[in-house]
Amino acid sequence: MLQAHGATCKGKLTGSFGDANGTSFYPGKNLGALGDGGAITTNDETLARKIRLLRNYGSEKKYYNEVIGFNMRLDEMQAAFLSVKLKYLPEWTRQRQQIAPMRRLGLQKAIFQLPKN
């Protein structure tokens, strides 16, 4: 998965189009949590209900499981950490865009200096 948090495609934010979107908050991402984490977004209420059901042991009510599900909820600590970091995302993105040409040039120089077999 690319580090596309905050990016747009044809004027729409990534994660805002299609039937559903999976977003990773792995620590190495540009919007990363302290540990593993992710989210799914959708505008389809039927699909959203199924996703909520699956992420919570297959249950909407305690001790009643409609389907076999999983414990896939983002814990409060990860959510709080991401909430704070989200405010800085536009500035961090701007900084990355600013240094991207230098990184690209550095990579190009490194590639041309590789020994040829």
WONOR-V268019 format. One record per run of one state. SS is the DSSP state (@ for helix, = for strand, . for the rest). FROM is the first residue (numbers start at 0). TO is the last residue. If there is no record, write none. Layout:
ss:SS from:FROM to:TO
ss:SS from:FROM to:TO
//
This chain:
ss:. from:0 to:6
ss:= from:7 to:8
ss:. from:9 to:10
ss:= from:11 to:12
ss:. from:13 to:19
ss:= from:20 to:23
ss:. from:24 to:36
ss:= from:37 to:40
ss:. from:41 to:43
ss:@ from:44 to:54
ss:= from:55 to:55
ss:. from:56 to:59
ss:= from:60 to:60
ss:. from:61 to:62
ss:= from:63 to:63
ss:. from:64 to:69
ss:= from:70 to:70
ss:. from:71 to:74
ss:@ from:75 to:85
ss:. from:86 to:87
ss:@ from:88 to:111
ss:. from:112 to:116
//
